[in-house]
Amino acid sequence: MSSGRVIRLEPAPPEPGGDSLFEVRKKIYPRAVHGAFATARWSMVWITQLVFYGLPWLAWNGRPAVLFDLTARKFFVFGFVFWPQDFIFLTVLLFLSALSLFLFTAVAGRLWCGYACPQTVYTEIFLWIERVIEGQPLARTRLDAAPLSPRKVAIKAAKHGAWIAVALWTGLTFVGYFTPIRELGREAVALGLGGWETFWILFYGFATYGNAGWMREQVCKYMCPYARFQGAMFDRHTLIIAYDRERGEPRGARARKAVPTEIGLGDCVDCTLCVQVCPTGIDIRDGLQYECIGCAACIDACDQVMDKMGYPRGLIRYSTEAALSEHLSLEAITKRFLRPRTLIYAGALCAVAAATFAGLWLRVPLKVDVIRDRGALVRELAGGELENVYRLQVMNTTESPHRYRVSVAGLARLGVASETEFGVEAAAARAVPLRLRAPGEGLAVGSYPIAITLEAIDAPEVRVTEKSVFLVR
């Protein structure tokens, strides 16, 4: 990394009468800001919350479109039914998420943190509620410093009541992904929730209330591991929130009509608005810091000041370390997005995503396990016939019931002595006994490989063949 990047690691001031190992948290009162990036951030708030709160209510074939039924060990996702045997898809999903994070971070820094992370999203929502009820930063500061009074109690109670309502609704929605939310809502209204549902609603609600209402930037600065290892994924060509020191320094106040070059100052008027709007309370003019979540609130604030002063925008902007030191154009910055690291990440991401979609598209919605009856491996029947008994564990992974036909091959005159057709309900499993018989005459003692095939009668393309053996003794 270049020397222009600064990580602030300042020791805490000692407490009177002794030494302090930890800095006491100073509450941050970030100002509201308007601009292109604030609009983008709130757009992501709306999109993510419409998806999160809306999906459990979306119906699909008479059940929620997305339901993780842990009791039945089945996951329903828009018509797909995943069983424990499909654990590989969860592994691939986690791998895709990791690759996406690596790619986006290498290209554009902490975009996830600044725009889509649940901590950022819910902090924005809780801050909005706080501004509506308590007012702007100065009013909130005065309210917190004021002595206890009926007015202060009423305002604080209203704010925390709104926070708790949002947190509990969030907890209810979260549990709604595991228990059908309409059923969950009826039970909640009737005060008939089960123990586990109640626990997880309260737990997730408490986590939302505590993280977004009280801890806020502390989660990003101290609890989230991403803030610590992000530097390993940055390089000189990664987009970051950057202050143009060459243009902005020396900073200082001046009259609006003053020409910076004539008074020996840079474009920064030292208004500190970039600090006042920062949700983590840092000064971006000190250089890149691990506390910066890339939300771009400082860019919006600075651009507004530049507009009022009649200066060009971009004193604080998305840029790269290489662009600042080498004065690269936007076109040159964009071209350097395509570098070995990002190409490797993008190639791996596309390959894994393509393989995953192909696997889902070609996935046969029928699973069959063949289990031998160990209580009677071989039976000798009247007439010299030999019988082997199996149990077929059949899983119908579609949202429609199906009838299946079973057939066998691999051994001359081998036949099915049990029922050859049976039905399985939608998204259900059924154990089916299977008896296979073959004349014992002419067969030497041993095991003979056979193939057992199941085919959907109403959908011949749904067909599975499993291997087993027929024992002769």
N, C-alpha and C positions, 0 to 999 in steps of 0.2 A: 504494500500500500504506500501511497505517497505521503510525504511529510505534511501535506495540507490537511490530512485527516486528523482530527483531534478527538480523543476520547477523554472526557472529563472524569477524573477519579479524585475528587476533592475530599480530604478528611473532614469529619464532622467537628465543629467547634466544641471545645471542652465545656462541660457544664460547670456552673459555679460550685466551688467546693469539692471538685473531683474530676476525674477523667471520664469521658463518655466513649463507649465503643460503638454506639449507633447514633445516627442522626435522627432527631425527632422529626416526624413528618410534618411538613407545613402544608396546610390545605390549599389546594389550587382552585381558583375561581376563574376558569377560562371564559373569555368573552365570546359571544356569538359572532360569527363571521359569515359574510355572504360573498358569493363568487362562483366561478365555474367549478372549482374543485369541491366546494361545499355542496353545490347542487349534485355533483356526481356522487358524493358521499351519501347524501340523503336518498338519492335514487337507489343506491345499493341497500340502504336501510329498508326502503319500501319493498324492493325485490326479494331480499332474503327473508323478511318477515311475512310477506304474502305467501312465499313457498313454505316456510316453517309452520305458520299457523293454519294455512289452507289445506295442505296435503292430507292431514288426518281426516278431514271432512269430505274429501273427494271419494265418491263411491265407484266401485269397479266390480261388476258381476255380483252385486249384492253384498259386497264386503268393502272395507276401506281399500283404496288403491295402493296404499303403502301400509303394511301391517307386519310387525315382527312378532309373530305369535310364539313366544318362548315356551309356553306350556305344551303346545302341539309340535314344537320344534319345526316350524315352517315359517318362511318369510315370503310375504306376498308383495310383489313390486310390479304394478301395472300389468297384470296378467301372467307374469312369470312367478312360478312357485319354486323356491329354493329350499332344499332340505339340508340336513347336516352333511350329506355326501357332497354338497356343492360348496364346501368351505373354501375351495380353491378360488372361487370368484370373490370372496371377501378378501382373501390374501392379495389377489390381483388389484382390487379396488384400493387397498392401502398402498400398494406399490405405485399405482398410478397417481395417487394423491401426493406421495413423496416426490416422484419425478416432476409433477406439476409445480410443487413448491420450489424445488431446486431450479427449475427453468425460469419461473417468474421472478425468483429472487436474483438469479444471475443477470437477468435482463433489466428488471425495473425495481430492484430492492424490495421493500416491505409493503408492496401493494396489498397483499392479503391483510396485513395488520391494519393498514390505514383505511380500508374500505369494506372488508367483508368479515373480519374476525368477529365472532360473537361478543367478545369483550368490548371491542370498539362500537359495535352496533348498539348493544344495550346501554353502554355508557352514553352514547348520543341520545338515546331515548330518555334515559333518566335525567340527563342534563337539561333536555328540553322541558320535561315536567318541572324540574327545579326552577328554570327561568320563568315559566308561566306562573308558578305559585309564589316564588320568593322574589322574582325580579332579576335585574341585571347584576353583574358582579359587585358593584359598589353597594347596592341594596342588600345583597346576600352577606357581604362582609359586615355591614352595620348590624344586620339582624343577628348574626352569630355572636357579635361582640356585645349586644345589648343584654341587659339583665333579664331574668326570667319574668315574663308577664303573660296575662291571658292572650294577648294578641300573638306573641311569639309562640306560645303553646299551640294556638289554633292553626297558625301557618305551618309550623313544623308537623303537626298531626295530619294536616291535609296533604302535605308533600309525602310523608312516609306512608300514609294510607294509599295514595295513588301508586307509589312504588310497590307496596305489598300486593296491590291488586294486579299490577302488571306481572310481578314475579310469580304469583300463584297461578295466573292464567298461563304463563309460560311453562310452569311445572305441570299443569294439567295437560297442556298440549304435548309436552315431551312424553308423558305417560301414555297419551293417546296414540303414540306410534306402536305401543306394545299391547294395549287393550283398546278395542274399538271405542272411539271417542264419544259416539252417541250413547253407547251403553255406560261409559265412564261418566258422562255428564248427568245422565239420569240418576246414577248412584250417588253422585256428589250432591245433587239437589235433594235427594231423599236421605242424605247423611248415612248412606249404606256402603261406603267405600270399604274395600278390604284393607287389611293391614299393610300389605306391600304397596298397594296403590297410594295409600295415604302417606306412607314413609317417603316414597320417591317423589310425590308431588311436593311435599314439604321440603325435602332435601334439595331438589332442583330449584324450587322457588327461593329457598334460603340462599343458595349459591348465587342465583341471579341478583337477588336483593343485596347481598353482601359485596359481590364483585363489582357490580355496576353502580351501586348507590354509595358504598363506603370506601372500598379499596381502590377502584378506578385505576389510576396510573400505576399504583403499587403492583398490580397484577402484571402489567407490561414490563415494569422495570426490574422486579425481583422474583416473581413467580414463574413467568413464562420462559422456558429454556431457549426459545427461538431468538430472544434478544441477545443471548450470550453467544450462540454459535452462528449467527447470521454473517459475521465477518468472514467466516471460512468460505462463504458462497459469493462474497463480493469481490470485484476486481476493479481495475481502473476504468473499465468501460460499463460499469453497472450504473443505471440511473439512480440518483439520490436527490434528496432535497438539499440544495447547495446555495450558499450565500456567496455572491461574487465580491470577494474582498478587494480585488483590483479596482472595481468600479465603485464600491461603496465606501472605502476608507480614504481619508479619515472621516469618520462620521461626526455629525454635530447638527444642532438646531440652526435654523436660518429662516429668513422671511420667504414667503411663498414665491416672490418674484426674483429672488436672488439667483444668480448664475453660479453653480458650484465651483467652476474653474476659476472664477474671479475672486472668490473668497477662500480658496485653498481647501475646499472640502469635497468629499465624495458625494454620491447620491443618497447615502443613508442619512436620514434626518434624525436618527436616534429617538424615534417615537416610542420604541419598545412594543409596538402593537404585535409584532411577530412573537414576542414572549407572552403577551397577555392572552392570545388566542390559542396558545399551545396547550393541548390536553395533558401533556406530561411536564409542563413547566420549564422547558429548556430554552436556551438562547441559541438559535440556529447559527447566529453570527460567530459563535465560538468554534464552528466546524461540526463535522458529522459526529454524532454521539449515539451510543447504543440505545439510549432512551427514545430516540426519534422513531416514531411509528409510521412515518411517511404519509401522514394524512393530508398534507399540503395546506393546512389552515393558514400557516404563515405566508404562503405564496399569495393566497387571496387577500390577506390583510395588507401585505406589502404592495401588491398591485394597486389596491385602492389608494394608498398613500402616493404612489408614483403618479397615478392619474390626477390627483389633486395638485401635486406639485408641477405637473406638466413634464415629467421625466419619462423615459421609455420604461415599459414594464420589464420584469425579468431580473431585478436585483436579487431576489430570491426566486429560484426556479428549479425545475427538474433538469438536472444536468449530470455530467460524469466528472470524475477527477481528471481524466485525460482531457476532456473538453475545456475545463477551466484553465488547466495549465498550458494547453496547446492552442487555445482559442479556436476550437473546432466548430464548424457550422452544424446546423441541425441535420443536414444530409449526411455529413461525416459521422455524426453520432449514431444515426440510424443504421448506416452501413456496418458499423462495428458491433451491432447486435449479433450479426452472423459471424461468430468466432468459434473456435474449436469446442469450447466448453458448452456453449448454448446449442451448437449443432449436435453434439453427442446427447445432451439432455432431450432435445426435440426429437432426434431420431429414435432414441429408446422409448420415449413417450408414445410416439406414433406407432411404433412396432407393437408395443404391448397393448395399446388401445385397439389396434386393428385385429390382433389375435384374440382379444377379449370379445369384441363384437362378432367376429367370425365364430367363436366358440358358442356365443349365445344364439346366433342365427342358425347354426348347424346342430345345436343341442337337441337331442331326441327327448321329447317330453315323457319318457317312460324309463323307469329304472327297475331292474330285475336282479335279485340275488337268489342263487340256487344253493339250498342248504340240504345236505343229505340227512336222512333219518338214521341217526347213529344207534337207535334201539334195535333196528333190524336191517343190517346192511344188505343181505340177500335172502330172499324167501324162495323156497322151491315149492311150486304149486303142482296140483294134480295134472298129469299129462306131460310132466317134464319141463314146464315153463319156469323161467326164473324172473323174479320181480324185484326191482329196486324202488325204494320210496324216497321221495324228495319233498321239500317244502319250498315253494316259490314265494318270495317276498316281493310283491308287485307294488310299485308306487306310480300312481297317475299324477304327473306334475302339471297337468293342464287344469284350466278352470271349467272343464266340461267332463261329464261322465263318459266312459268309454267301455266297450266290450272287446275282449281280447280272445284270440285263438292261439292255442299252443300246439306246436308240432316238434318232432324230434328227427334227428338224422345222425348217421355215423356208424350204424350197425345194422346189418341185414336183418329184416323181419322184426325190427324193434318197433313197438307200438305203444300208444298211450292207453292205459286201462282206466284212467279217471276221466273226469269231465274235461273236454277240450275247449270249451268256451265258458267264459265267466265275465262278470262286469265289475268295474271299480268306480266308485263315486269320484266326483271332481276333487282334486287336491287331496286325495286320500290314499291310504295304503291298505293292502289286504294280503293275508297269508293264504295261499292256495296249495292244497296237497296235490302231488303229482306222482302217479304210479306208472312206471314203465315196465313192460314185459317183453321178453324175447325167448324163443325156444332154446333150451339148454343143449340140445343135441348138436354136436360138432364144435362147440365152443370150449376152448381150453381155459383152465383156471387162470384168472388174472383180471386186469382192468382194461376196459376198452373206451377210448375217447368218444364222446358224443357231443352233439350241439343241440341245445334246447332253444327254440325260437318262439317269441311272443310277437303277435302282430295285431294291431287294432283293426277290428273288422270294418269300422266306419271310416278309418283313415289308414289305408294300407302303407302309406309312407312312414307311419310310426311303427318301427320294427326293431326289435332288439334280439340279439343272439348271444347266449351265454354258453360257455364250455363246462362240461362236467365229465364224469366217467360212469360207466356201467360195470358193476362188479360181477364176476362169475367165479363160483367156487364149487 
